Amino acid sequence: MKKKNRNFWPALIILLFVTLIAVKALFKPGFYTNHDGEHQIVRLHQFHKLLNEGQIPVRWAGDLRNGYGYPLFIFSYRLPWYLGEPLLRLGFSLVNTIKALFIIAMLLSAVFMFLWQKELWGVWAGLLASVLYIWAPYRFSVNLVRAALGEAFAIAFAPLLFYSLQRLAKAKDRRFIYIGALAFTGMLLSHAITTWLYLPVVAGYTALLLVNLTKNQRLMLIKRISGLLALGLGLSAFYWLPAGYGRRFIPALGAEFFVDHLLILKQLLYSPWGYTFSMPGVEQDGMSFQAGIAQWLAVAAVLVSAVYFWLVKKSSRKPDQADNRLVAFFLLTFGFSIFLMVEPSRVVWKMFSQVVLIDYPWRLISISVLAASSLAGAVFKSWEKFRWPLAWSFFAGLLLVAFYTNRNHLKVNQYTFFPESFYTENVGTSNSYDEYTPYWGRGDYLKTRRDILEFALKPGAPQGQGRILNIDRPNSTQIEVDFEVTSPQALMRLNSLYYPGWQLFLDDQVVKFDYQSSQGVMDFISPEGKHHLQAVFKETPLRLTADWLSVLSLLILVIGLWKQKYA
């Protein structure tokens, strides 16, 4: 057995141990105050409820928006809730499931980073890089300050995608077409914005892998990586196609929203720890945006090493060209990600603000941390060959800095102990600004809860009379009402928010309705007599196409993995 393989398991055990220390606050009873945690619990509850109703894929949350319904899962990420479902069925509470998901995200993040970095620099360098990827202020902020669960999983799957690209280029292992596709799918289904931020880095890394390959090898690698990305897009099509198309129905953030959240370099070097919010400007920011002292030291160590190796005369001591290119790539990635978060990058953001919506530029900190952590591994590898005492001193010193400077980031602000009903009875939107409400329902009407069907009063419309006989809501996507109209005609109002896919049937006949002039709910004319109304939320042709595209992609994935197993 090779030495590096003997070291694999000890290094992995150490990594898992220090990762569990990083999330030790999540093992304590209760929940904790944070930015989005309450929203996450409400979403998990809704997803579980809708899945039990048989809504596959989950899209429409009928209880939310004060009972008018809300297209939450058309736009919001999905993967964490699918991963949380088995835990709920095992008996975990909503709160404990959310905390467990954060722990799982961190463990996956550590393992995937370790696999990738081990491939680049070796086992112990991989351990160093992985620990720095976990023990960074931004990672503690994601978990314990912001409770940004989707982003936590997107950051976890990113190293697996890079590892798959590396394996395709070096080992030519076709299994990693499918593993990489799953990683890409995981990122898209976890947090689309974070995924878009990583795509230029993925493109740059791919270009780097193509260097020094023959023409045929390049064509083959491009073909395989294209297949990987296409399969990932297909697997996640049921989410991103309806969400992308549906963006035209909801108000967007201002085209220059990002301007209010650009940073100054000092904040990335050091900013006080806090548990409140990113505010417009920099003076009132209540959270930290530091990339990490250990991470900055790793970048500085690379620069010092570069000067040394430029001066040294013995070519045997110099890193090989492949390592040099990797170091240059990670340095450029780190530098450019830092640049894009500070004020001078405003002009760049304005160029792309109409193409890709990025709300907070400081989300790029995760990329800065990934690049800096990789550089730490590179430094260790370059020195370990001929200055091993210096290399191991660097290893131990950087880890000590990471542990010490993050010691106060391991705590939550305050533990809370609300009953489960506090979350299950929440009928808001689980969004801070109700931002998934379509533009035709943005008025004040939806702020007040009303009966599901009522006789509407509108100037110029028939003033009807009658009574509601029976209401049945078997699930979130179906409403049935028996009612009687005693006047010649009546304007009826179904107090359910319209979104493409809703259809109304009056006595089994399709009925036309208006939602544009009724605050987003559905008005229709009913003749005299007793009637049965059925409202059904169905898949649109686009959503149905996206669903089948994902099913087809899943079939390709299963067949591909099966063929690789028995090849």
Secondary structure, 3 states (H helix, E strand, C coil): CCHHHHCHHHHHHHHHHHHHHHCHHHHCCCEECCCCHHHHHHHHHHHHHHHHCCCCCCCCECCCCCCCCECHHHHCCCHHHHHHHHHHHCCCCHHHHHHHHHHHHHHHHHHHHHHHHHHHHCHHHHHHHHHHHHCCHHHHHHHHHCCCHHHHHHHHHHHHHHHHHHHHHHCCCCHHHHHHHHHHHHHHHHCHHHHHHHHHHHHHHHHHHHCCCCHHHHHHHHHHHHHHHHHHHHHCHHHHHHHHHHHHHCCCCCCCHHHHHCECHHHHHCCCCCECCCCCCCCCCCECCCCCHHHHHHHHHHHHHHHHHHHCCCHHHCCCHHHHHHHHHHHHHHHHHHHCCEHHHHHHHHHHCCCCCCCCHHHHHHHHHHHHHHHHHHHHHHHHCCCHHHHHHHHHHHHHHHHHHCHHHCCCCCEECCCCHHHHCCCCCCCCCCCCCCHHHCCCHHHCCCCCEEECCCCCCCCCCEEEEEEEEEECCEEEEEEEEEEEEEEEEECCCCCCCEEEEECCEECCCECCCCCCCEEEEEEEEEEEEEEEECCCHHHHHHHHHHHHHHHHHHHHHHHHHCC
